[in-house]
Amino acid sequence: MKNLVILTLISGILTVFSSRLFAQETGILNQAAPSLHVTEWRNLPSGKTAIDIQDLKGKVVYLFCFQNW
């Protein structure tokens, strides 16, 4: 029983330290959106031939994208 408690503590400590050691910065919170580089865009505003990310600021955008394999 004592060995089981010790093994549990050691594995918990190793898990905490390894997760911090190998942690990566992920996510896009508080980052500016990158420019759009698209070849085709549906429903462009009248008078526009291309769209910029700033044109979409404050709007709800639904992106439907897929890859055909």
HTML snippet that shows the backbone in 3Dmol.js (N, CA, C, O; Angstrom):
<script src="https://3Dmol.org/build/3Dmol-min.js"></script>
<div id="view" style="width:600px;height:400px;position:relative"></div>
<script>
const pdb = `
ATOM      1  N   MET A   1       0.832  -1.193   0.000  1.00  0.00           N
ATOM      2  CA  MET A   1       0.000   0.000   0.000  1.00  0.00           C
ATOM      3  C   MET A   1       0.874   1.253   0.000  1.00  0.00           C
ATOM      4  O   MET A   1       0.594   2.227  -0.699  1.00  0.00           O
ATOM      5  N   LYS A   2       1.934   1.203   0.798  1.00  0.00           N
ATOM      6  CA  LYS A   2       2.833   2.347   0.884  1.00  0.00           C
ATOM      7  C   LYS A   2       3.523   2.587  -0.464  1.00  0.00           C
ATOM      8  O   LYS A   2       3.710   3.733  -0.875  1.00  0.00           O
ATOM      9  N   ASN A   3       3.900   1.499  -1.147  1.00  0.00           N
ATOM     10  CA  ASN A   3       4.535   1.621  -2.457  1.00  0.00           C
ATOM     11  C   ASN A   3       3.582   2.236  -3.485  1.00  0.00           C
ATOM     12  O   ASN A   3       4.010   3.018  -4.334  1.00  0.00           O
ATOM     13  N   LEU A   4       2.317   1.893  -3.415  1.00  0.00           N
ATOM     14  CA  LEU A   4       1.325   2.431  -4.337  1.00  0.00           C
ATOM     15  C   LEU A   4       1.175   3.943  -4.148  1.00  0.00           C
ATOM     16  O   LEU A   4       1.069   4.682  -5.127  1.00  0.00           O
ATOM     17  N   VAL A   5       1.166   4.402  -2.906  1.00  0.00           N
ATOM     18  CA  VAL A   5       1.052   5.836  -2.610  1.00  0.00           C
ATOM     19  C   VAL A   5       2.277   6.572  -3.147  1.00  0.00           C
ATOM     20  O   VAL A   5       2.150   7.644  -3.738  1.00  0.00           O
ATOM     21  N   ILE A   6       3.450   6.004  -2.944  1.00  0.00           N
ATOM     22  CA  ILE A   6       4.688   6.633  -3.407  1.00  0.00           C
ATOM     23  C   ILE A   6       4.705   6.697  -4.940  1.00  0.00           C
ATOM     24  O   ILE A   6       5.063   7.727  -5.510  1.00  0.00           O
ATOM     25  N   LEU A   7       4.323   5.613  -5.603  1.00  0.00           N
ATOM     26  CA  LEU A   7       4.282   5.602  -7.064  1.00  0.00           C
ATOM     27  C   LEU A   7       3.277   6.608  -7.612  1.00  0.00           C
ATOM     28  O   LEU A   7       3.535   7.259  -8.625  1.00  0.00           O
ATOM     29  N   THR A   8       2.149   6.734  -6.954  1.00  0.00           N
ATOM     30  CA  THR A   8       1.137   7.695  -7.366  1.00  0.00           C
ATOM     31  C   THR A   8       1.655   9.120  -7.243  1.00  0.00           C
ATOM     32  O   THR A   8       1.449   9.934  -8.142  1.00  0.00           O
ATOM     33  N   LEU A   9       2.323   9.426  -6.140  1.00  0.00           N
ATOM     34  CA  LEU A   9       2.896  10.760  -5.946  1.00  0.00           C
ATOM     35  C   LEU A   9       3.976  11.057  -6.983  1.00  0.00           C
ATOM     36  O   LEU A   9       4.009  12.148  -7.551  1.00  0.00           O
ATOM     37  N   ILE A  10       4.842  10.106  -7.227  1.00  0.00           N
ATOM     38  CA  ILE A  10       5.915  10.306  -8.202  1.00  0.00           C
ATOM     39  C   ILE A  10       5.339  10.518  -9.598  1.00  0.00           C
ATOM     40  O   ILE A  10       5.786  11.406 -10.324  1.00  0.00           O
ATOM     41  N   SER A  11       4.362   9.719  -9.974  1.00  0.00           N
ATOM     42  CA  SER A  11       3.778   9.884 -11.308  1.00  0.00           C
ATOM     43  C   SER A  11       3.055  11.221 -11.434  1.00  0.00           C
ATOM     44  O   SER A  11       3.089  11.837 -12.499  1.00  0.00           O
ATOM     45  N   GLY A  12       2.411  11.674 -10.382  1.00  0.00           N
ATOM     46  CA  GLY A  12       1.758  12.987 -10.397  1.00  0.00           C
ATOM     47  C   GLY A  12       2.751  14.115 -10.554  1.00  0.00           C
ATOM     48  O   GLY A  12       2.531  15.047 -11.327  1.00  0.00           O
ATOM     49  N   ILE A  13       3.847  14.030  -9.818  1.00  0.00           N
ATOM     50  CA  ILE A  13       4.892  15.062  -9.903  1.00  0.00           C
ATOM     51  C   ILE A  13       5.510  15.070 -11.303  1.00  0.00           C
ATOM     52  O   ILE A  13       5.721  16.137 -11.879  1.00  0.00           O
ATOM     53  N   LEU A  14       5.800  13.892 -11.849  1.00  0.00           N
ATOM     54  CA  LEU A  14       6.371  13.816 -13.195  1.00  0.00           C
ATOM     55  C   LEU A  14       5.414  14.360 -14.249  1.00  0.00           C
ATOM     56  O   LEU A  14       5.838  15.003 -15.210  1.00  0.00           O
ATOM     57  N   THR A  15       4.147  14.106 -14.067  1.00  0.00           N
ATOM     58  CA  THR A  15       3.151  14.609 -15.011  1.00  0.00           C
ATOM     59  C   THR A  15       3.115  16.128 -15.002  1.00  0.00           C
ATOM     60  O   THR A  15       3.073  16.752 -16.063  1.00  0.00           O
ATOM     61  N   VAL A  16       3.130  16.729 -13.828  1.00  0.00           N
ATOM     62  CA  VAL A  16       3.093  18.191 -13.717  1.00  0.00           C
ATOM     63  C   VAL A  16       4.336  18.803 -14.344  1.00  0.00           C
ATOM     64  O   VAL A  16       4.231  19.740 -15.135  1.00  0.00           O
ATOM     65  N   PHE A  17       5.504  18.290 -14.005  1.00  0.00           N
ATOM     66  CA  PHE A  17       6.740  18.870 -14.524  1.00  0.00           C
ATOM     67  C   PHE A  17       6.900  18.632 -16.024  1.00  0.00           C
ATOM     68  O   PHE A  17       7.374  19.518 -16.735  1.00  0.00           O
ATOM     69  N   SER A  18       6.521  17.472 -16.513  1.00  0.00           N
ATOM     70  CA  SER A  18       6.659  17.208 -17.944  1.00  0.00           C
ATOM     71  C   SER A  18       5.691  18.058 -18.756  1.00  0.00           C
ATOM     72  O   SER A  18       6.035  18.499 -19.853  1.00  0.00           O
ATOM     73  N   SER A  19       4.490  18.297 -18.242  1.00  0.00           N
ATOM     74  CA  SER A  19       3.544  19.127 -18.979  1.00  0.00           C
ATOM     75  C   SER A  19       4.031  20.569 -19.050  1.00  0.00           C
ATOM     76  O   SER A  19       3.812  21.242 -20.057  1.00  0.00           O
ATOM     77  N   ARG A  20       4.678  21.046 -18.011  1.00  0.00           N
ATOM     78  CA  ARG A  20       5.242  22.402 -18.043  1.00  0.00           C
ATOM     79  C   ARG A  20       6.479  22.460 -18.924  1.00  0.00           C
ATOM     80  O   ARG A  20       6.722  23.463 -19.596  1.00  0.00           O
ATOM     81  N   LEU A  21       7.247  21.405 -18.922  1.00  0.00           N
ATOM     82  CA  LEU A  21       8.471  21.364 -19.697  1.00  0.00           C
ATOM     83  C   LEU A  21       8.173  21.348 -21.192  1.00  0.00           C
ATOM     84  O   LEU A  21       8.867  22.006 -21.968  1.00  0.00           O
ATOM     85  N   PHE A  22       7.155  20.608 -21.600  1.00  0.00           N
ATOM     86  CA  PHE A  22       6.840  20.470 -23.009  1.00  0.00           C
ATOM     87  C   PHE A  22       5.660  21.330 -23.446  1.00  0.00           C
ATOM     88  O   PHE A  22       5.153  21.152 -24.554  1.00  0.00           O
ATOM     89  N   ALA A  23       5.221  22.240 -22.619  1.00  0.00           N
ATOM     90  CA  ALA A  23       4.082  23.091 -22.959  1.00  0.00           C
ATOM     91  C   ALA A  23       4.452  24.013 -24.107  1.00  0.00           C
ATOM     92  O   ALA A  23       5.570  24.523 -24.175  1.00  0.00           O
ATOM     93  N   GLN A  24       3.504  24.222 -25.005  1.00  0.00           N
ATOM     94  CA  GLN A  24       3.702  25.104 -26.131  1.00  0.00           C
ATOM     95  C   GLN A  24       2.671  26.209 -26.067  1.00  0.00           C
ATOM     96  O   GLN A  24       1.555  26.024 -25.581  1.00  0.00           O
ATOM     97  N   GLU A  25       3.072  27.356 -26.566  1.00  0.00           N
ATOM     98  CA  GLU A  25       2.130  28.456 -26.664  1.00  0.00           C
ATOM     99  C   GLU A  25       1.184  28.168 -27.828  1.00  0.00           C
ATOM    100  O   GLU A  25       1.623  28.047 -28.971  1.00  0.00           O
ATOM    101  N   THR A  26      -0.080  28.060 -27.547  1.00  0.00           N
ATOM    102  CA  THR A  26      -1.059  27.813 -28.592  1.00  0.00           C
ATOM    103  C   THR A  26      -2.196  28.797 -28.456  1.00  0.00           C
ATOM    104  O   THR A  26      -2.388  29.409 -27.405  1.00  0.00           O
ATOM    105  N   GLY A  27      -2.929  28.939 -29.507  1.00  0.00           N
ATOM    106  CA  GLY A  27      -4.100  29.799 -29.467  1.00  0.00           C
ATOM    107  C   GLY A  27      -3.862  31.109 -30.192  1.00  0.00           C
ATOM    108  O   GLY A  27      -2.731  31.453 -30.535  1.00  0.00           O
ATOM    109  N   ILE A  28      -4.950  31.835 -30.417  1.00  0.00           N
ATOM    110  CA  ILE A  28      -4.873  33.081 -31.159  1.00  0.00           C
ATOM    111  C   ILE A  28      -5.492  34.248 -30.392  1.00  0.00           C
ATOM    112  O   ILE A  28      -5.765  35.299 -30.970  1.00  0.00           O
ATOM    113  N   LEU A  29      -5.709  34.063 -29.112  1.00  0.00           N
ATOM    114  CA  LEU A  29      -6.335  35.089 -28.303  1.00  0.00           C
ATOM    115  C   LEU A  29      -5.508  36.369 -28.330  1.00  0.00           C
ATOM    116  O   LEU A  29      -4.295  36.331 -28.126  1.00  0.00           O
ATOM    117  N   ASN A  30      -6.153  37.488 -28.579  1.00  0.00           N
ATOM    118  CA  ASN A  30      -5.547  38.826 -28.594  1.00  0.00           C
ATOM    119  C   ASN A  30      -4.512  39.008 -29.694  1.00  0.00           C
ATOM    120  O   ASN A  30      -3.660  39.890 -29.590  1.00  0.00           O
ATOM    121  N   GLN A  31      -4.563  38.197 -30.745  1.00  0.00           N
ATOM    122  CA  GLN A  31      -3.677  38.382 -31.880  1.00  0.00           C
ATOM    123  C   GLN A  31      -4.466  38.949 -33.052  1.00  0.00           C
ATOM    124  O   GLN A  31      -5.639  38.626 -33.240  1.00  0.00           O
ATOM    125  N   ALA A  32      -3.811  39.795 -33.835  1.00  0.00           N
ATOM    126  CA  ALA A  32      -4.465  40.355 -35.020  1.00  0.00           C
ATOM    127  C   ALA A  32      -4.649  39.266 -36.068  1.00  0.00           C
ATOM    128  O   ALA A  32      -3.810  38.379 -36.218  1.00  0.00           O
ATOM    129  N   ALA A  33      -5.745  39.349 -36.780  1.00  0.00           N
ATOM    130  CA  ALA A  33      -6.006  38.374 -37.835  1.00  0.00           C
ATOM    131  C   ALA A  33      -5.050  38.613 -38.998  1.00  0.00           C
ATOM    132  O   ALA A  33      -4.767  39.762 -39.335  1.00  0.00           O
ATOM    133  N   PRO A  34      -4.556  37.557 -39.607  1.00  0.00           N
ATOM    134  CA  PRO A  34      -3.656  37.727 -40.755  1.00  0.00           C
ATOM    135  C   PRO A  34      -4.435  38.171 -41.994  1.00  0.00           C
ATOM    136  O   PRO A  34      -5.656  38.027 -42.050  1.00  0.00           O
ATOM    137  N   SER A  35      -3.731  38.703 -42.973  1.00  0.00           N
ATOM    138  CA  SER A  35      -4.364  39.097 -44.230  1.00  0.00           C
ATOM    139  C   SER A  35      -4.900  37.863 -44.939  1.00  0.00           C
ATOM    140  O   SER A  35      -4.364  36.762 -44.808  1.00  0.00           O
ATOM    141  N   LEU A  36      -5.970  38.077 -45.691  1.00  0.00           N
ATOM    142  CA  LEU A  36      -6.554  36.984 -46.453  1.00  0.00           C
ATOM    143  C   LEU A  36      -5.881  36.909 -47.822  1.00  0.00           C
ATOM    144  O   LEU A  36      -5.752  37.918 -48.516  1.00  0.00           O
ATOM    145  N   HIS A  37      -5.468  35.740 -48.191  1.00  0.00           N
ATOM    146  CA  HIS A  37      -4.884  35.515 -49.510  1.00  0.00           C
ATOM    147  C   HIS A  37      -5.747  34.466 -50.203  1.00  0.00           C
ATOM    148  O   HIS A  37      -5.436  33.275 -50.187  1.00  0.00           O
ATOM    149  N   VAL A  38      -6.839  34.931 -50.811  1.00  0.00           N
ATOM    150  CA  VAL A  38      -7.768  34.011 -51.449  1.00  0.00           C
ATOM    151  C   VAL A  38      -7.858  34.315 -52.938  1.00  0.00           C
ATOM    152  O   VAL A  38      -7.651  35.451 -53.364  1.00  0.00           O
ATOM    153  N   THR A  39      -8.166  33.300 -53.716  1.00  0.00           N
ATOM    154  CA  THR A  39      -8.305  33.491 -55.157  1.00  0.00           C
ATOM    155  C   THR A  39      -9.754  33.677 -55.568  1.00  0.00           C
ATOM    156  O   THR A  39     -10.034  34.127 -56.679  1.00  0.00           O
ATOM    157  N   GLU A  40     -10.676  33.335 -54.679  1.00  0.00           N
ATOM    158  CA  GLU A  40     -12.093  33.452 -55.004  1.00  0.00           C
ATOM    159  C   GLU A  40     -12.872  33.774 -53.738  1.00  0.00           C
ATOM    160  O   GLU A  40     -12.632  33.182 -52.685  1.00  0.00           O
ATOM    161  N   TRP A  41     -13.802  34.708 -53.841  1.00  0.00           N
ATOM    162  CA  TRP A  41     -14.625  35.091 -52.702  1.00  0.00           C
ATOM    163  C   TRP A  41     -16.035  35.332 -53.197  1.00  0.00           C
ATOM    164  O   TRP A  41     -16.235  36.080 -54.154  1.00  0.00           O
ATOM    165  N   ARG A  42     -17.005  34.719 -52.570  1.00  0.00           N
ATOM    166  CA  ARG A  42     -18.406  34.871 -52.960  1.00  0.00           C
ATOM    167  C   ARG A  42     -18.986  36.128 -52.324  1.00  0.00           C
ATOM    168  O   ARG A  42     -18.610  36.508 -51.215  1.00  0.00           O
ATOM    169  N   ASN A  43     -19.897  36.760 -53.034  1.00  0.00           N
ATOM    170  CA  ASN A  43     -20.653  37.917 -52.524  1.00  0.00           C
ATOM    171  C   ASN A  43     -19.756  39.089 -52.125  1.00  0.00           C
ATOM    172  O   ASN A  43     -19.893  39.631 -51.028  1.00  0.00           O
ATOM    173  N   LEU A  44     -18.852  39.476 -52.999  1.00  0.00           N
ATOM    174  CA  LEU A  44     -18.038  40.665 -52.734  1.00  0.00           C
ATOM    175  C   LEU A  44     -18.931  41.899 -52.711  1.00  0.00           C
ATOM    176  O   LEU A  44     -19.906  41.965 -53.459  1.00  0.00           O
ATOM    177  N   PRO A  45     -18.620  42.869 -51.872  1.00  0.00           N
ATOM    178  CA  PRO A  45     -19.381  44.125 -51.901  1.00  0.00           C
ATOM    179  C   PRO A  45     -19.243  44.779 -53.286  1.00  0.00           C
ATOM    180  O   PRO A  45     -18.229  44.609 -53.963  1.00  0.00           O
ATOM    181  N   SER A  46     -20.247  45.506 -53.683  1.00  0.00           N
ATOM    182  CA  SER A  46     -20.216  46.122 -55.011  1.00  0.00           C
ATOM    183  C   SER A  46     -19.028  47.083 -55.129  1.00  0.00           C
ATOM    184  O   SER A  46     -18.720  47.835 -54.205  1.00  0.00           O
ATOM    185  N   GLY A  47     -18.381  47.035 -56.277  1.00  0.00           N
ATOM    186  CA  GLY A  47     -17.228  47.897 -56.524  1.00  0.00           C
ATOM    187  C   GLY A  47     -15.911  47.324 -56.041  1.00  0.00           C
ATOM    188  O   GLY A  47     -14.875  47.971 -56.196  1.00  0.00           O
ATOM    189  N   LYS A  48     -15.914  46.136 -55.463  1.00  0.00           N
ATOM    190  CA  LYS A  48     -14.677  45.525 -54.949  1.00  0.00           C
ATOM    191  C   LYS A  48     -14.289  44.341 -55.817  1.00  0.00           C
ATOM    192  O   LYS A  48     -15.144  43.589 -56.284  1.00  0.00           O
ATOM    193  N   THR A  49     -12.992  44.186 -56.027  1.00  0.00           N
ATOM    194  CA  THR A  49     -12.482  43.022 -56.748  1.00  0.00           C
ATOM    195  C   THR A  49     -11.749  42.078 -55.811  1.00  0.00           C
ATOM    196  O   THR A  49     -11.451  40.943 -56.180  1.00  0.00           O
ATOM    197  N   ALA A  50     -11.460  42.535 -54.613  1.00  0.00           N
ATOM    198  CA  ALA A  50     -10.793  41.717 -53.595  1.00  0.00           C
ATOM    199  C   ALA A  50     -11.346  42.130 -52.239  1.00  0.00           C
ATOM    200  O   ALA A  50     -12.033  43.145 -52.118  1.00  0.00           O
ATOM    201  N   ILE A  51     -11.044  41.345 -51.237  1.00  0.00           N
ATOM    202  CA  ILE A  51     -11.524  41.657 -49.891  1.00  0.00           C
ATOM    203  C   ILE A  51     -10.351  41.662 -48.925  1.00  0.00           C
ATOM    204  O   ILE A  51      -9.416  40.873 -49.062  1.00  0.00           O
ATOM    205  N   ASP A  52     -10.408  42.538 -47.969  1.00  0.00           N
ATOM    206  CA  ASP A  52      -9.376  42.642 -46.953  1.00  0.00           C
ATOM    207  C   ASP A  52     -10.002  42.287 -45.609  1.00  0.00           C
ATOM    208  O   ASP A  52     -11.209  42.437 -45.421  1.00  0.00           O
ATOM    209  N   ILE A  53      -9.201  41.829 -44.702  1.00  0.00           N
ATOM    210  CA  ILE A  53      -9.707  41.437 -43.381  1.00  0.00           C
ATOM    211  C   ILE A  53     -10.371  42.615 -42.663  1.00  0.00           C
ATOM    212  O   ILE A  53     -11.296  42.416 -41.875  1.00  0.00           O
ATOM    213  N   GLN A  54      -9.912  43.826 -42.925  1.00  0.00           N
ATOM    214  CA  GLN A  54     -10.501  45.005 -42.290  1.00  0.00           C
ATOM    215  C   GLN A  54     -11.929  45.259 -42.772  1.00  0.00           C
ATOM    216  O   GLN A  54     -12.713  45.894 -42.067  1.00  0.00           O
ATOM    217  N   ASP A  55     -12.276  44.771 -43.967  1.00  0.00           N
ATOM    218  CA  ASP A  55     -13.648  44.909 -44.462  1.00  0.00           C
ATOM    219  C   ASP A  55     -14.632  44.103 -43.627  1.00  0.00           C
ATOM    220  O   ASP A  55     -15.831  44.382 -43.636  1.00  0.00           O
ATOM    221  N   LEU A  56     -14.135  43.114 -42.912  1.00  0.00           N
ATOM    222  CA  LEU A  56     -14.988  42.214 -42.134  1.00  0.00           C
ATOM    223  C   LEU A  56     -15.022  42.554 -40.649  1.00  0.00           C
ATOM    224  O   LEU A  56     -15.713  41.886 -39.880  1.00  0.00           O
ATOM    225  N   LYS A  57     -14.300  43.565 -40.243  1.00  0.00           N
ATOM    226  CA  LYS A  57     -14.211  43.919 -38.826  1.00  0.00           C
ATOM    227  C   LYS A  57     -15.603  44.243 -38.270  1.00  0.00           C
ATOM    228  O   LYS A  57     -16.338  45.055 -38.833  1.00  0.00           O
ATOM    229  N   GLY A  58     -15.940  43.603 -37.175  1.00  0.00           N
ATOM    230  CA  GLY A  58     -17.216  43.839 -36.511  1.00  0.00           C
ATOM    231  C   GLY A  58     -18.378  43.062 -37.104  1.00  0.00           C
ATOM    232  O   GLY A  58     -19.512  43.216 -36.651  1.00  0.00           O
ATOM    233  N   LYS A  59     -18.123  42.228 -38.109  1.00  0.00           N
ATOM    234  CA  LYS A  59     -19.182  41.456 -38.747  1.00  0.00           C
ATOM    235  C   LYS A  59     -19.038  39.982 -38.383  1.00  0.00           C
ATOM    236  O   LYS A  59     -17.949  39.507 -38.063  1.00  0.00           O
ATOM    237  N   VAL A  60     -20.149  39.278 -38.438  1.00  0.00           N
ATOM    238  CA  VAL A  60     -20.127  37.837 -38.241  1.00  0.00           C
ATOM    239  C   VAL A  60     -19.779  37.205 -39.574  1.00  0.00           C
ATOM    240  O   VAL A  60     -20.412  37.498 -40.589  1.00  0.00           O
ATOM    241  N   VAL A  61     -18.776  36.340 -39.577  1.00  0.00           N
ATOM    242  CA  VAL A  61     -18.323  35.705 -40.814  1.00  0.00           C
ATOM    243  C   VAL A  61     -18.412  34.196 -40.640  1.00  0.00           C
ATOM    244  O   VAL A  61     -17.919  33.644 -39.656  1.00  0.00           O
ATOM    245  N   TYR A  62     -19.037  33.543 -41.590  1.00  0.00           N
ATOM    246  CA  TYR A  62     -19.131  32.091 -41.594  1.00  0.00           C
ATOM    247  C   TYR A  62     -18.253  31.586 -42.729  1.00  0.00           C
ATOM    248  O   TYR A  62     -18.524  31.858 -43.899  1.00  0.00           O
ATOM    249  N   LEU A  63     -17.214  30.860 -42.390  1.00  0.00           N
ATOM    250  CA  LEU A  63     -16.321  30.305 -43.396  1.00  0.00           C
ATOM    251  C   LEU A  63     -16.635  28.841 -43.594  1.00  0.00           C
ATOM    252  O   LEU A  63     -16.635  28.053 -42.648  1.00  0.00           O
ATOM    253  N   PHE A  64     -16.904  28.490 -44.837  1.00  0.00           N
ATOM    254  CA  PHE A  64     -17.131  27.085 -45.185  1.00  0.00           C
ATOM    255  C   PHE A  64     -15.967  26.683 -46.070  1.00  0.00           C
ATOM    256  O   PHE A  64     -15.833  27.164 -47.195  1.00  0.00           O
ATOM    257  N   CYS A  65     -15.136  25.809 -45.563  1.00  0.00           N
ATOM    258  CA  CYS A  65     -13.985  25.378 -46.343  1.00  0.00           C
ATOM    259  C   CYS A  65     -13.783  23.888 -46.149  1.00  0.00           C
ATOM    260  O   CYS A  65     -14.106  23.318 -45.106  1.00  0.00           O
ATOM    261  N   PHE A  66     -13.242  23.285 -47.177  1.00  0.00           N
ATOM    262  CA  PHE A  66     -12.987  21.858 -47.125  1.00  0.00           C
ATOM    263  C   PHE A  66     -11.850  21.538 -48.073  1.00  0.00           C
ATOM    264  O   PHE A  66     -11.457  22.366 -48.895  1.00  0.00           O
ATOM    265  N   GLN A  67     -11.335  20.352 -47.953  1.00  0.00           N
ATOM    266  CA  GLN A  67     -10.289  19.893 -48.864  1.00  0.00           C
ATOM    267  C   GLN A  67     -10.760  18.615 -49.515  1.00  0.00           C
ATOM    268  O   GLN A  67     -11.198  17.677 -48.850  1.00  0.00           O
ATOM    269  N   ASN A  68     -10.663  18.600 -50.807  1.00  0.00           N
ATOM    270  CA  ASN A  68     -11.043  17.415 -51.571  1.00  0.00           C
ATOM    271  C   ASN A  68      -9.812  16.552 -51.761  1.00  0.00           C
ATOM    272  O   ASN A  68      -8.836  17.000 -52.363  1.00  0.00           O
ATOM    273  N   TRP A  69      -9.832  15.337 -51.268  1.00  0.00           N
ATOM    274  CA  TRP A  69      -8.675  14.459 -51.377  1.00  0.00           C
ATOM    275  C   TRP A  69      -8.926  13.545 -52.484  1.00  0.00           C
ATOM    276  O   TRP A  69      -8.089  12.694 -52.784  1.00  0.00           O
TER     277      TRP A  69
END
`;
const viewer = $3Dmol.createViewer("view");
viewer.addModel(pdb, "pdb");
viewer.setStyle({}, {cartoon: {color: "spectrum"}});
viewer.zoomTo();
viewer.render();
</script>
